[in-house]
Amino acid sequence: MIRIVLLVIVLVMAPTAAFFLWAWAVKIKEERKLAGTLPEWQDLPLTWLAIAGLVCLIMGVLVMFFTQSQGYGGLFAP
């Protein structure tokens, strides 16, 4: 039961944490862009999209690995 509650809390808090990390990264990026020290590859939005997609893929695989049981169903199975 506690595992389910913790998983739900993590899944609810993850978008909030992701937003604050994104806002922090944008601030750093703007500071570097103004200073002229931003590498060219970081200026491309598709690079960040690919990195975000890879991170989401890895997190999804890890969640599935740790929440699936060997038998029928997974964490929320009866």
Distance bins in CASP14 RR format, pairs under 12 A and 6 or more apart:
PFRMAT RR
TARGET T0000
AUTHOR 0000-0000-0000
RMODE 2
METHOD distances of the structure
MODEL  1
1 7 0 0 0 0 0 1 0 0 0 0 0
1 8 0 0 0 0 0 1 0 0 0 0 0
1 75 0 0 0 0 0 1 0 0 0 0 0
1 76 0 0 0 0 0 1 0 0 0 0 0
2 8 0 0 0 0 0 1 0 0 0 0 0
2 9 0 0 0 0 0 1 0 0 0 0 0
2 75 0 0 0 0 0 1 0 0 0 0 0
3 9 0 0 0 0 0 1 0 0 0 0 0
3 10 0 0 0 0 0 1 0 0 0 0 0
3 66 0 0 0 0 1 0 0 0 0 0 0
3 67 0 0 0 0 1 0 0 0 0 0 0
3 69 0 0 0 0 0 1 0 0 0 0 0
3 74 0 0 0 0 0 1 0 0 0 0 0
3 75 1 0 0 1 0 0 0 0 0 0 0
3 76 0 0 0 0 0 1 0 0 0 0 0
4 10 0 0 0 0 0 1 0 0 0 0 0
4 11 0 0 0 0 0 1 0 0 0 0 0
4 67 0 0 0 0 1 0 0 0 0 0 0
4 74 0 0 0 0 0 1 0 0 0 0 0
4 75 1 0 0 1 0 0 0 0 0 0 0
4 76 1 0 0 1 0 0 0 0 0 0 0
4 77 0 0 0 0 0 1 0 0 0 0 0
5 11 0 0 0 0 0 1 0 0 0 0 0
5 12 0 0 0 0 0 1 0 0 0 0 0
5 75 0 0 0 0 0 1 0 0 0 0 0
6 12 0 0 0 0 0 1 0 0 0 0 0
6 13 0 0 0 0 0 1 0 0 0 0 0
6 66 0 0 0 0 0 1 0 0 0 0 0
6 67 0 0 0 0 0 1 0 0 0 0 0
6 75 0 0 0 0 0 1 0 0 0 0 0
7 13 0 0 0 0 0 1 0 0 0 0 0
7 14 0 0 0 0 0 1 0 0 0 0 0
7 63 0 0 0 0 1 0 0 0 0 0 0
7 66 0 0 0 0 1 0 0 0 0 0 0
7 67 1 0 0 1 0 0 0 0 0 0 0
7 74 0 0 0 0 0 1 0 0 0 0 0
7 75 1 0 0 1 0 0 0 0 0 0 0
7 76 0 0 0 0 1 0 0 0 0 0 0
8 14 0 0 0 0 0 1 0 0 0 0 0
8 67 0 0 0 0 0 1 0 0 0 0 0
8 75 0 0 0 0 0 1 0 0 0 0 0
8 76 0 0 0 0 1 0 0 0 0 0 0
9 16 0 0 0 0 0 1 0 0 0 0 0
9 17 0 0 0 0 0 1 0 0 0 0 0
10 16 0 0 0 0 0 1 0 0 0 0 0
10 17 0 0 0 0 1 0 0 0 0 0 0
10 18 0 0 0 0 0 1 0 0 0 0 0
10 59 0 0 0 0 0 1 0 0 0 0 0
10 62 0 0 0 0 0 1 0 0 0 0 0
10 63 0 0 0 0 1 0 0 0 0 0 0
10 66 0 0 0 0 0 1 0 0 0 0 0
10 67 0 0 0 0 0 1 0 0 0 0 0
11 17 0 0 0 0 0 1 0 0 0 0 0
11 18 0 0 0 0 0 1 0 0 0 0 0
11 59 0 0 0 0 0 1 0 0 0 0 0
11 60 0 0 0 0 0 1 0 0 0 0 0
11 63 0 0 0 0 1 0 0 0 0 0 0
11 67 0 0 0 0 0 1 0 0 0 0 0
11 75 0 0 0 0 0 1 0 0 0 0 0
11 76 0 0 0 0 0 1 0 0 0 0 0
12 18 0 0 0 0 0 1 0 0 0 0 0
13 19 0 0 0 0 0 1 0 0 0 0 0
13 20 0 0 0 0 0 1 0 0 0 0 0
14 20 0 0 0 0 0 1 0 0 0 0 0
14 21 0 0 0 0 0 1 0 0 0 0 0
14 55 0 0 0 0 0 1 0 0 0 0 0
14 56 0 0 0 0 0 1 0 0 0 0 0
14 59 0 0 0 0 1 0 0 0 0 0 0
14 60 0 0 0 0 0 1 0 0 0 0 0
14 63 0 0 0 0 0 1 0 0 0 0 0
15 21 0 0 0 0 0 1 0 0 0 0 0
15 22 0 0 0 0 0 1 0 0 0 0 0
15 56 0 0 0 0 0 1 0 0 0 0 0
16 22 0 0 0 0 0 1 0 0 0 0 0
16 23 0 0 0 0 0 1 0 0 0 0 0
17 23 0 0 0 0 0 1 0 0 0 0 0
17 24 0 0 0 0 0 1 0 0 0 0 0
17 59 0 0 0 0 0 1 0 0 0 0 0
18 24 0 0 0 0 0 1 0 0 0 0 0
18 25 0 0 0 0 0 1 0 0 0 0 0
18 52 0 0 0 0 1 0 0 0 0 0 0
18 53 0 0 0 0 0 1 0 0 0 0 0
18 55 0 0 0 0 1 0 0 0 0 0 0
18 56 0 0 0 0 1 0 0 0 0 0 0
18 59 0 0 0 0 0 1 0 0 0 0 0
19 25 0 0 0 0 0 1 0 0 0 0 0
19 26 0 0 0 0 0 1 0 0 0 0 0
20 26 0 0 0 0 0 1 0 0 0 0 0
20 27 0 0 0 0 0 1 0 0 0 0 0
21 27 0 0 0 0 0 1 0 0 0 0 0
21 28 0 0 0 0 0 1 0 0 0 0 0
21 52 0 0 0 0 0 1 0 0 0 0 0
21 55 0 0 0 0 0 1 0 0 0 0 0
22 28 0 0 0 0 0 1 0 0 0 0 0
22 29 0 0 0 0 0 1 0 0 0 0 0
22 48 0 0 0 0 1 0 0 0 0 0 0
22 51 0 0 0 0 0 1 0 0 0 0 0
22 52 0 0 0 0 1 0 0 0 0 0 0
22 55 0 0 0 0 0 1 0 0 0 0 0
23 29 0 0 0 0 0 1 0 0 0 0 0
23 30 0 0 0 0 0 1 0 0 0 0 0
24 30 0 0 0 0 0 1 0 0 0 0 0
24 31 0 0 0 0 0 1 0 0 0 0 0
25 31 0 0 0 0 0 1 0 0 0 0 0
25 32 0 0 0 0 0 1 0 0 0 0 0
25 38 0 0 0 0 0 1 0 0 0 0 0
25 42 0 0 0 0 1 0 0 0 0 0 0
25 48 0 0 0 0 1 0 0 0 0 0 0
25 51 0 0 0 0 0 1 0 0 0 0 0
25 52 0 0 0 0 0 1 0 0 0 0 0
26 32 0 0 0 0 0 1 0 0 0 0 0
26 33 0 0 0 0 0 1 0 0 0 0 0
26 38 0 0 0 0 0 1 0 0 0 0 0
26 42 0 0 0 0 0 1 0 0 0 0 0
26 45 0 0 0 0 0 1 0 0 0 0 0
26 48 0 0 0 0 0 1 0 0 0 0 0
27 33 0 0 0 0 0 1 0 0 0 0 0
27 34 0 0 0 0 0 1 0 0 0 0 0
28 34 0 0 0 0 0 1 0 0 0 0 0
28 35 0 0 0 0 0 1 0 0 0 0 0
28 37 0 0 0 0 0 1 0 0 0 0 0
28 38 0 0 0 0 1 0 0 0 0 0 0
28 42 0 0 0 0 1 0 0 0 0 0 0
29 35 0 0 0 0 0 1 0 0 0 0 0
29 36 0 0 0 0 0 1 0 0 0 0 0
29 37 0 0 0 0 0 1 0 0 0 0 0
29 38 1 0 0 1 0 0 0 0 0 0 0
29 39 0 0 0 0 0 1 0 0 0 0 0
29 42 1 0 0 1 0 0 0 0 0 0 0
29 43 0 0 0 0 1 0 0 0 0 0 0
29 44 0 0 0 0 0 1 0 0 0 0 0
29 45 0 0 0 0 0 1 0 0 0 0 0
29 47 0 0 0 0 0 1 0 0 0 0 0
29 48 0 0 0 0 1 0 0 0 0 0 0
30 36 0 0 0 0 0 1 0 0 0 0 0
30 37 0 0 0 0 0 1 0 0 0 0 0
30 38 0 0 0 0 1 0 0 0 0 0 0
30 42 0 0 0 0 0 1 0 0 0 0 0
30 43 0 0 0 0 0 1 0 0 0 0 0
31 37 0 0 0 0 1 0 0 0 0 0 0
31 38 0 0 0 0 1 0 0 0 0 0 0
32 38 1 0 1 0 0 0 0 0 0 0 0
32 39 0 0 0 0 1 0 0 0 0 0 0
32 40 0 0 0 0 0 1 0 0 0 0 0
32 42 1 0 0 1 0 0 0 0 0 0 0
32 43 0 0 0 0 1 0 0 0 0 0 0
33 39 0 0 0 0 0 1 0 0 0 0 0
33 40 0 0 0 0 0 1 0 0 0 0 0
33 42 0 0 0 0 1 0 0 0 0 0 0
33 43 1 0 0 1 0 0 0 0 0 0 0
36 42 0 0 0 0 0 1 0 0 0 0 0
36 43 0 0 0 0 0 1 0 0 0 0 0
37 43 0 0 0 0 0 1 0 0 0 0 0
38 44 0 0 0 0 0 1 0 0 0 0 0
39 47 0 0 0 0 0 1 0 0 0 0 0
40 47 0 0 0 0 1 0 0 0 0 0 0
41 47 1 0 1 0 0 0 0 0 0 0 0
41 48 0 0 0 0 1 0 0 0 0 0 0
41 50 0 0 0 0 0 1 0 0 0 0 0
41 51 0 0 0 0 0 1 0 0 0 0 0
42 48 1 0 0 1 0 0 0 0 0 0 0
42 51 0 0 0 0 0 1 0 0 0 0 0
44 50 0 0 0 0 1 0 0 0 0 0 0
44 51 0 0 0 0 0 1 0 0 0 0 0
45 51 0 0 0 0 0 1 0 0 0 0 0
45 52 0 0 0 0 0 1 0 0 0 0 0
46 52 0 0 0 0 0 1 0 0 0 0 0
46 53 0 0 0 0 0 1 0 0 0 0 0
47 53 0 0 0 0 0 1 0 0 0 0 0
47 54 0 0 0 0 0 1 0 0 0 0 0
48 54 0 0 0 0 0 1 0 0 0 0 0
48 55 0 0 0 0 0 1 0 0 0 0 0
49 55 0 0 0 0 0 1 0 0 0 0 0
49 56 0 0 0 0 0 1 0 0 0 0 0
50 56 0 0 0 0 0 1 0 0 0 0 0
50 57 0 0 0 0 0 1 0 0 0 0 0
51 57 0 0 0 0 0 1 0 0 0 0 0
51 58 0 0 0 0 0 1 0 0 0 0 0
52 58 0 0 0 0 0 1 0 0 0 0 0
52 59 0 0 0 0 0 1 0 0 0 0 0
53 59 0 0 0 0 1 0 0 0 0 0 0
53 60 0 0 0 0 0 1 0 0 0 0 0
53 61 0 0 0 0 0 1 0 0 0 0 0
54 60 0 0 0 0 0 1 0 0 0 0 0
54 61 0 0 0 0 0 1 0 0 0 0 0
55 61 0 0 0 0 0 1 0 0 0 0 0
55 62 0 0 0 0 0 1 0 0 0 0 0
56 62 0 0 0 0 0 1 0 0 0 0 0
56 63 0 0 0 0 0 1 0 0 0 0 0
57 63 0 0 0 0 0 1 0 0 0 0 0
57 64 0 0 0 0 0 1 0 0 0 0 0
58 64 0 0 0 0 0 1 0 0 0 0 0
58 65 0 0 0 0 0 1 0 0 0 0 0
59 65 0 0 0 0 0 1 0 0 0 0 0
59 66 0 0 0 0 0 1 0 0 0 0 0
60 66 0 0 0 0 1 0 0 0 0 0 0
60 67 0 0 0 0 1 0 0 0 0 0 0
60 68 0 0 0 0 0 1 0 0 0 0 0
61 67 0 0 0 0 0 1 0 0 0 0 0
61 68 0 0 0 0 0 1 0 0 0 0 0
62 68 0 0 0 0 0 1 0 0 0 0 0
63 74 0 0 0 0 0 1 0 0 0 0 0
63 75 0 0 0 0 1 0 0 0 0 0 0
64 73 0 0 0 0 0 1 0 0 0 0 0
64 74 0 0 0 0 1 0 0 0 0 0 0
64 75 0 0 0 0 1 0 0 0 0 0 0
65 74 0 0 0 0 0 1 0 0 0 0 0
65 75 0 0 0 0 0 1 0 0 0 0 0
66 74 0 0 0 0 0 1 0 0 0 0 0
66 75 0 0 0 0 1 0 0 0 0 0 0
67 73 0 0 0 0 1 0 0 0 0 0 0
67 74 1 0 1 0 0 0 0 0 0 0 0
67 75 1 0 1 0 0 0 0 0 0 0 0
67 76 0 0 0 0 1 0 0 0 0 0 0
67 77 0 0 0 0 1 0 0 0 0 0 0
68 74 1 0 1 0 0 0 0 0 0 0 0
68 75 1 0 0 1 0 0 0 0 0 0 0
68 76 0 0 0 0 0 1 0 0 0 0 0
68 77 0 0 0 0 1 0 0 0 0 0 0
69 75 1 0 0 1 0 0 0 0 0 0 0
69 76 0 0 0 0 0 1 0 0 0 0 0
69 77 1 0 0 1 0 0 0 0 0 0 0
69 78 0 0 0 0 0 1 0 0 0 0 0
70 77 0 0 0 0 0 1 0 0 0 0 0
71 77 0 0 0 0 1 0 0 0 0 0 0
72 78 0 0 0 0 1 0 0 0 0 0 0
END
